[in-house]
Amino acid sequence: MTPDPEAIAETLAAADADETNGVIDDLSGLDVTAQFRLYDDLFDACRPVFEDAADGYVRQSVVRTLREAYPGVERHPEGHDALDVEDASRAAIADQRERYVSFLLDALDDPDGRVRISAADAFDLLAVGLGMADLTDERDRIAERLETLVASQPEKRQQHTEQARESLERLGVSGLLSGALPDDRS
């Protein structure tokens, strides 16, 4: 059964921890194609919940949910070819990633530390994927955006943005290293 983005958004808005964790568990079981097909509609349904929620737990839940649902095509060895979707162009994948990164940057500037921590943690997987796909230019652009954000933040919020930037630098190297390893397939 395909998850319903509107039902997921309603679950997150209700702020029930057990229900939220169930949604996140269900999303973790989806394959990359199902995640790709779901992500844009889920993002569109969940973004208003994030923007309208006064409760930091709800905003944190949206970050966690979108992190789990993000297809992360760049983390798959087959990359773009891992998707069994006709309209899965590189541009569509890049658009999803851009929306996700912009959302995470907003979350890193949230007044609630729980939200910022979840956003910073999301950069771990993103960084690994960017490194695996050797998207160095994109990683550098995201790092610049993080530096701009940290320069405009109060000191209390800078810690999590710095953590995200460090993850991008530290974990993004894996893709560069994988290209240096010998190919044992003879």
C-alpha positions in Angstrom: 0.0 0.0 0.0 1.3 3.4 -1.0 1.6 5.8 2.0 -0.9 8.8 1.8 1.0 12.1 2.2 -2.0 13.9 3.6 -2.6 11.2 6.2 1.1 11.3 7.2 0.9 15.1 7.6 -2.2 14.8 9.7 -0.4 12.2 11.9 2.6 14.5 12.4 0.4 17.4 13.2 -1.4 15.4 15.9 2.0 15.1 17.8 1.4 11.5 18.9 4.9 10.0 19.4 3.9 6.4 18.8 2.0 7.2 15.6 4.8 9.4 14.4 7.4 6.7 15.0 5.1 4.2 13.2 5.0 6.5 10.1 8.8 6.8 10.2 9.2 3.1 10.5 6.8 2.5 7.5 8.8 5.0 5.4 12.1 3.3 6.2 10.7 0.1 4.6 10.2 1.8 1.2 12.5 1.1 -1.7 14.2 4.1 -3.5 11.6 4.1 -6.3 8.7 4.3 -3.9 10.5 7.0 -2.0 11.1 9.0 -5.2 7.5 8.7 -6.2 6.2 9.7 -2.8 8.7 12.5 -1.9 7.4 15.5 -3.7 3.8 15.0 -2.5 4.9 14.2 1.0 7.1 17.3 1.1 4.2 19.5 -0.1 1.9 18.0 2.5 4.4 18.2 5.4 6.0 21.6 4.8 2.9 23.5 6.0 2.7 21.4 9.1 6.3 22.4 9.8 5.6 26.1 9.2 2.4 26.2 11.2 3.3 24.1 14.2 3.9 26.0 17.4 5.1 22.7 19.0 8.8 21.9 18.4 8.1 18.2 18.6 5.9 18.5 15.6 8.5 20.4 13.6 11.1 17.8 14.7 8.8 15.0 13.5 8.5 16.7 10.1 12.3 16.8 9.8 12.7 13.2 10.8 9.9 12.1 8.5 11.3 14.0 5.4 14.8 12.7 6.3 13.5 9.1 6.3 11.4 9.6 3.1 14.2 11.4 1.1 15.2 8.9 -1.6 18.9 9.7 -1.5 19.4 8.5 -5.0 23.0 9.7 -4.8 23.7 7.1 -2.1 22.8 4.2 -4.4 25.6 2.6 -6.4 23.4 2.6 -9.5 22.5 6.3 -8.9 19.9 7.5 -11.3 19.5 4.0 -12.8 18.4 2.7 -9.4 15.0 4.2 -10.1 12.3 2.3 -11.9 10.5 5.6 -12.9 10.3 7.0 -16.3 10.4 10.7 -15.3 13.3 10.2 -12.9 15.7 12.6 -14.7 18.8 13.9 -13.1 17.1 17.3 -13.0 14.1 15.9 -11.0 16.5 14.2 -8.6 18.4 17.5 -8.2 15.2 19.4 -7.6 14.2 17.0 -4.8 17.6 17.4 -3.3 17.5 21.2 -3.5 14.1 21.3 -1.8 15.3 19.0 0.9 18.5 21.0 1.5 16.6 24.3 1.6 14.2 22.7 4.1 17.0 21.5 6.3 18.6 24.9 6.3 15.4 26.4 7.5 15.2 23.7 10.2 18.8 24.5 11.3 17.5 28.0 12.1 14.6 26.8 14.2 14.3 28.2 17.7 13.9 24.6 19.1 17.1 22.7 19.6 15.4 19.3 18.9 14.5 20.5 15.5 18.1 21.8 14.8 19.6 18.5 16.1 17.4 16.5 13.7 18.3 18.7 10.8 22.0 18.5 11.6 21.7 14.7 11.8 20.1 14.6 8.4 23.2 16.1 6.8 25.1 13.0 7.7 23.3 10.8 5.1 23.2 13.7 2.6 26.9 14.2 2.9 27.6 10.5 2.4 25.4 10.5 -0.7 27.1 13.6 -2.2 30.5 12.0 -1.6 29.4 8.7 -3.1 28.1 10.4 -6.2 31.1 12.6 -6.4 28.9 15.8 -6.3 31.8 17.9 -5.1 30.5 21.2 -6.6 27.1 20.7 -5.0 28.6 19.8 -1.7 30.7 23.0 -1.9 27.6 25.1 -2.7 25.7 23.6 0.3 28.8 24.2 2.5 28.7 27.9 1.4 25.0 28.1 2.3 25.7 26.6 5.7 28.5 29.2 6.2 26.2 32.0 5.3 23.6 30.7 7.7 25.9 30.3 10.6 27.2 33.9 10.1 23.6 35.2 10.5 22.6 33.0 13.5 22.7 33.7 17.2 25.4 31.8 18.9 23.0 29.3 20.4 21.9 28.1 17.0 25.4 28.0 15.4 26.4 24.8 17.1 24.0 22.7 15.0 24.8 24.4 11.7 28.5 23.9 12.4 27.8 20.2 13.0 26.0 20.0 9.7 28.9 21.7 7.9 31.4 19.4 9.5 29.4 16.3 8.5 29.3 17.6 4.9 33.1 18.0 4.9 33.9 14.8 6.9 31.4 12.4 5.4 31.4 13.7 1.9 34.9 12.4 1.4 33.7 8.8 1.2 32.8 9.1 -2.5 36.2 10.7 -3.3 37.9 7.7 -1.6 35.8 5.1 -3.3 37.1 6.3 -6.7 40.7 5.8 -5.5 40.1 2.1 -4.5 41.3 -0.6 -6.9 38.6 -2.4 -9.0 39.0 -6.1 -8.2 36.5 -7.2 -10.9 38.8 -8.9 -13.5 
